[in-house]
Structure formats: structure tokens, C-alpha cells
Amino acid sequence: MSRSIVFVLMLLSLIWGGSYFFIKVLLADFGPWTIAFLRSSLGLATITMVMLMFKKTFGFRTIPWIPMIVMALINTAIPWALIGFSETRLTSSMASVLNATTPLWALALGLLFFKKKANSSQWFGMVAAVIGIVILLDINPVSIVSVEITGFVCMIVASLFYAIGAHLSKRLSNRYSMYQITFCTLLTCMAGSGITAFSTEHIPFSRLLSFPNSIAVLGLGMFGSGIAYILFYYLIQKGTPEIATMVTYLIPVSGMIWGAILLQEKIGWSLLAGLALILCGVFLSSTGRRFEVRAFKPFIEEKAEIK
């Protein structure tokens, strides 16, 4: 593995792991739907500039908009808002660890609804991950669980939406370039989250001028929702899909580091033990896998061609 590949891999994990920190910062002034709107708006501007710069085709007339809109809402707008809501009750470290369960939900959905088959390693991986999730609850005889259960469940549901979106996106990813899918996804997310945000939340736009909020929006939008996908496909093009998916294991680690250093979040034994079992489960479930599963924004196939 070349030094450039290692550098990009580490950079990508820091960007996506830092998303949970940036969301936490923005939650002081903005609601979950507003954060999703701001994030997708800046991400859309970024991918648009990239497509214009490299003269990539938008293909508005050829895109099946109804399936694309459904996929984008399920795979982006709704989980992004759920993650924001969950972080009003959970630490950013906990949120990043729970989001790593996405491949396991994708495997479970494939078994239940898509007639997929699992080998013994994958079954063992799911069991290990479930044990890890239980450990994260930090069950005790006094308060039963030591985490805020509503936020915990919302984060699990967000990961489940990512998994559903992974299956829905398969048909689209083989027909359109990653630029087109990213553009349409962010456009739909901006519209859907914007309508909900302006209808249900107070949006103090003046607070965007504050230095912490400006940096957080740039981190989430330009980097986390725009540049990150370019880096991800660089890993696939210059390395291999297997190398690219290694970021799955690094995101929760970098998320915990961001939270501990910048938010002074405590990293207890249950968080570390739960993370270890969940990542072990993800690794085992990915061995000999028969279909695509991924723990991050999984609306593009590994085999998608960069055009």
C-alpha cells in the first residue's frame, strides 16, 4: 500500500469521523433537519463545482427521479436528521460507534427480504455485534441502562435506514456515475430536509457567521458530503475496493478521538468493548460476503466506474 493511499485513507476517516463532532457543535444553535439542510446544500455546491470543473454529465433527463428521490430520502435526508437528533442525547463517540452497525443491518435485511444467504462467519459476526450493542447500553441494576435510550434507538434506526438505502441504490449505481448519484442525492436531501426544517424548526441564520458554526458547516458540507466521496473513489481507483472499505473500521475510532480531544467526552470500558465487538462483527460479516454492505453513506456500489 503506497504512502498516498495510506494518507488518503487516514484523511477520509478523519473527515467522516469528524462529522459527528461537527454535528454536535451545530446542535447548540440549529435543529437536526436544519443541520441536514446546511450539510446537503454545501455538499451540493461542492459536487456541482467539481462536475462543472471536470465537465461531467448531469443527465437530468435520463435520471429516474422518483426512485432516486426515494433512495436519497431513505439513505441520506432521514438518517442525517436522525443522527442529529440522537446526538442531542448521546455523545458523538457513541453515535459514531453505533453507526458502524450499518453493514450488519444490511446483511440482516438481505437475509430477510432479498433472499440472500449467510455463511457461518457472517452469523457469528452478527451475534458478536449484537453483544457489542448490548454492552454499549452499559446495563446495571440501578438505572437498568446508562445511556439515553431514545437517542440510542434513533441512532440504530439511522443505521437501519442506511442499510435499506444500500439495497435500494444497487440498481441505480450500475447505471449512473458516482457524480450523478451524489449530485441527485444531495439535491434531494437539500430539498427534503429544507422543507422540513423551514416548516418545523427555527433557523437563526445569523449564527452561521460564528467561527465554530462556520467551520462545522464547512466540515460537514464541503468536506464530509463533497470532497470525501472524491477521496473515497480515489481509493477505489488507485487502490482496491477492499482498501477503500477499510475506512469502515477507522471512522468510529477517529470519531472517538475527535470527541475525546475536542468535546472532552469520556471513553469508558463499555464504549471500547462494544466498539471492539461491533468491528469484529463487521469484519466477520464481510468475509465471503455475497452482496454489498458498508458502514458509511452507502449509496454507491464499490464497482461503480469513475467516469
C-alpha positions in Angstrom: 0.0 0.0 0.0 1.6 3.3 -1.1 2.0 6.3 1.2 -0.5 8.3 -0.8 -3.1 5.6 -0.3 -2.5 5.5 3.4 -2.6 9.3 3.7 -5.9 9.5 1.8 -7.4 6.6 3.9 -6.5 8.3 7.2 -7.7 11.7 5.9 -11.0 10.2 4.8 -11.6 8.5 8.2 -10.8 11.8 10.0 -13.3 13.7 7.8 -16.1 11.2 8.2 -15.3 10.5 11.8 -15.3 14.3 12.4 -18.8 14.6 11.1 -20.2 13.6 14.5 -18.2 16.3 16.2 -19.3 18.9 13.7 -23.0 17.9 14.2 -22.5 18.2 18.0 -21.2 21.8 17.5 -24.1 22.8 15.3 -26.7 21.4 17.6 -26.1 24.3 20.0 -27.8 26.6 17.6 -29.6 24.5 14.9 -32.1 21.7 14.8 -31.4 18.3 13.2 -33.3 19.0 10.0 -31.6 22.4 9.6 -28.2 20.7 10.0 -29.1 18.2 7.3 -30.2 21.1 5.1 -27.0 23.1 5.6 -24.9 20.0 5.1 -26.5 18.9 1.9 -26.6 22.4 0.5 -22.9 23.0 0.8 -22.2 19.4 -0.3 -24.3 20.0 -3.4 -22.5 23.2 -4.2 -19.2 21.3 -3.9 -20.1 18.4 -6.1 -21.6 20.8 -8.7 -18.4 22.8 -8.9 -16.4 19.6 -9.3 -18.7 18.3 -12.1 -18.5 21.6 -13.9 -14.7 21.8 -13.5 -14.2 18.3 -14.9 -17.1 18.6 -17.4 -19.1 15.7 -16.0 -22.6 15.0 -17.4 -25.5 15.8 -15.1 -28.1 13.8 -17.3 -31.2 15.4 -15.8 -33.5 13.9 -18.5 -32.2 10.4 -18.2 -32.3 10.0 -14.4 -35.3 8.1 -13.0 -36.2 10.8 -10.5 -38.9 9.0 -8.4 -36.6 6.0 -7.5 -33.7 8.5 -7.0 -35.7 10.7 -4.7 -37.0 7.7 -2.6 -33.5 6.3 -2.3 -32.0 9.7 -1.4 -34.6 10.4 1.3 -34.1 7.0 2.9 -30.4 6.9 2.5 -29.4 10.5 3.3 -32.0 13.0 4.5 -33.8 10.9 7.1 -30.7 9.2 8.7 -28.8 12.6 8.7 -31.7 14.1 10.7 -31.9 11.1 13.0 -28.2 11.3 13.7 -28.5 14.9 14.6 -31.5 14.2 16.9 -29.7 11.3 18.6 -26.6 13.5 19.3 -28.8 15.7 21.4 -28.9 12.8 23.8 -25.8 10.8 23.0 -22.1 11.6 22.8 -20.6 11.9 19.4 -18.3 9.0 20.2 -21.3 6.7 20.9 -23.1 7.9 17.7 -20.1 7.0 15.6 -19.8 3.6 17.1 -23.5 2.8 16.6 -23.3 3.9 13.0 -20.7 1.2 12.4 -23.5 -1.4 12.7 -24.8 -0.4 9.2 -23.3 -3.4 7.4 -24.8 -5.8 9.9 -28.3 -4.4 9.3 -27.7 -4.6 5.5 -26.8 -8.3 6.0 -29.9 -8.9 8.1 -32.2 -7.1 5.5 -30.6 -9.2 2.7 -31.4 -12.4 4.6 -35.0 -11.4 5.4 -36.2 -9.7 2.2 -33.7 -10.2 -0.6 -33.2 -14.0 -0.4 -29.5 -13.7 0.4 -27.5 -16.4 2.2 -25.1 -16.1 5.0 -22.2 -18.3 6.0 -21.2 -19.3 9.5 -18.7 -16.4 9.8 -21.4 -13.9 9.0 -23.8 -15.4 11.5 -21.1 -15.3 14.2 -20.3 -11.7 13.2 -24.0 -10.7 13.7 -24.0 -12.4 17.2 -20.8 -10.6 18.2 -22.1 -7.2 17.1 -25.4 -7.7 19.0 -23.4 -8.5 22.1 -21.4 -5.3 21.4 -24.6 -3.3 21.2 -25.9 -4.7 24.5 -22.5 -3.8 26.1 -22.9 -0.2 24.8 -26.1 0.0 26.8 -24.0 -0.4 30.0 -26.7 -2.4 31.8 -26.6 -2.1 35.6 -29.0 -2.9 38.5 -29.6 0.7 39.4 -30.7 2.6 36.2 -31.0 -0.5 34.1 -29.2 1.2 31.2 -26.7 4.0 31.4 -27.4 5.7 28.1 -30.3 7.8 26.9 -32.5 5.1 25.3 -34.3 7.4 22.8 -31.1 8.7 21.3 -29.7 5.1 21.3 -32.7 3.8 19.4 -32.7 6.7 16.9 -29.0 6.1 16.1 -29.8 2.4 15.5 -32.7 3.4 13.2 -30.5 5.8 11.3 -28.1 2.9 10.6 -31.0 0.8 9.6 -32.1 3.5 7.1 -28.5 3.5 5.7 -28.8 -0.3 5.2 -32.1 0.0 3.4 -30.7 2.6 1.2 -27.7 0.4 0.3 -30.1 -2.2 -1.1 -32.3 0.4 -2.9 -29.3 2.0 -4.5 -27.9 -1.1 -6.2 -29.9 -0.8 -9.3 -29.1 2.9 -9.7 -25.4 2.6 -9.0 -24.7 0.4 -12.1 -26.5 2.8 -14.5 -25.2 6.2 -13.4 -21.8 7.7 -12.5 -21.0 8.4 -8.9 -21.0 12.1 -9.7 -24.6 11.9 -10.9 -25.8 9.8 -7.9 -24.0 12.1 -5.4 -25.5 15.2 -7.1 -29.0 13.9 -7.2 -28.8 12.5 -3.6 -27.6 15.8 -2.2 -30.2 17.8 -4.3 -33.0 15.6 -3.0 -31.7 15.8 0.6 -31.4 19.6 0.4 -35.0 19.9 -0.8 -36.5 17.4 1.6 -34.6 18.5 4.7 -35.1 22.2 3.8 -38.8 21.9 3.5 -39.0 20.1 6.9 -36.5 22.5 8.5 -38.3 25.6 7.4 -41.7 24.1 8.5 -40.7 22.8 11.9 -37.6 24.5 13.2 -36.4 28.0 14.0 -33.3 28.8 11.8 -31.0 31.5 13.2 -29.1 32.1 10.0 -27.1 34.9 11.8 -25.4 32.2 13.9 -23.8 30.8 10.8 -21.4 33.7 11.0 -19.9 32.5 14.2 -16.5 30.9 13.8 -17.3 27.4 15.3 -20.5 27.1 13.2 -18.8 28.2 10.0 -16.1 25.6 10.5 -18.6 22.9 11.4 -20.7 23.6 8.3 -17.6 23.6 6.0 -16.5 20.3 7.7 -19.9 18.7 7.2 -20.8 20.0 3.8 -17.8 20.8 1.7 -15.6 18.0 3.2 -17.9 15.4 4.7 -20.5 15.5 1.9 -18.5 16.6 -1.1 -14.7 16.1 -1.1 -15.0 12.9 1.0 -16.7 11.0 -1.9 -13.9 12.1 -4.3 -11.3 10.7 -1.8 -13.3 7.5 -1.4 -13.3 6.9 -5.2 -9.7 7.8 -5.4 -9.0 4.9 -3.0 -11.0 2.6 -5.3 -9.3 3.8 -8.4 -5.7 3.9 -7.2 -6.0 1.1 -4.6 -8.8 -1.5 -4.4 -12.4 -1.7 -3.1 -11.1 -3.7 -0.2 -8.7 -0.9 0.8 -11.4 1.7 0.4 -13.8 -0.2 2.8 -11.1 -0.2 5.5 -12.4 3.2 6.3 -15.3 1.4 7.9 -13.1 0.4 10.8 -11.4 3.7 11.2 -14.4 6.0 11.3 -15.6 5.2 14.8 -12.1 5.3 16.1 -11.5 8.7 14.7 -14.9 9.8 15.9 -14.0 8.8 19.4 -10.7 10.7 19.1 -12.4 13.8 17.9 -15.0 13.6 20.8 -12.4 12.9 23.5 -10.0 15.7 22.4 -12.4 18.5 21.3 -15.5 17.7 23.4 -13.9 16.1 26.4 -16.1 13.1 26.1 -15.3 10.2 28.3 -14.3 6.9 26.7 -15.3 4.2 29.2 -14.8 0.4 29.1 -18.3 -0.3 27.7 -17.7 2.0 24.7 -14.3 0.4 23.9 -15.6 -3.2 24.4 -18.7 -2.5 22.4 -16.7 -1.0 19.6 -14.3 -3.9 19.5 -17.2 -6.5 19.3 -19.1 -4.4 16.7 -16.0 -4.0 14.5 -15.2 -7.7 14.9 -18.8 -8.5 13.8 -18.5 -6.2 10.8 -15.2 -7.9 9.8 -16.7 -11.4 10.1 -19.9 -10.5 8.3 -17.8 -9.1 5.4 -15.8 -12.3 4.9 -17.1 -14.2 1.9 -20.0 -11.7 1.6 -22.3 -12.2 -1.3 -23.6 -8.7 -1.6 -22.6 -5.1 -0.8 -22.6 -3.8 2.8 -20.9 -0.7 4.1 -20.9 1.3 7.3 -20.9 4.8 5.7 -23.1 6.8 3.3 -23.6 3.6 1.3 -25.5 4.8 -1.8 -22.8 3.9 -4.3 -21.5 0.4 -5.3 -17.9 -0.4 -4.9 -17.9 -1.5 -8.5 -19.2 1.9 -9.8 -16.9 3.2 -12.5 -15.4 6.6 -12.2 -16.3 8.3 -15.4 
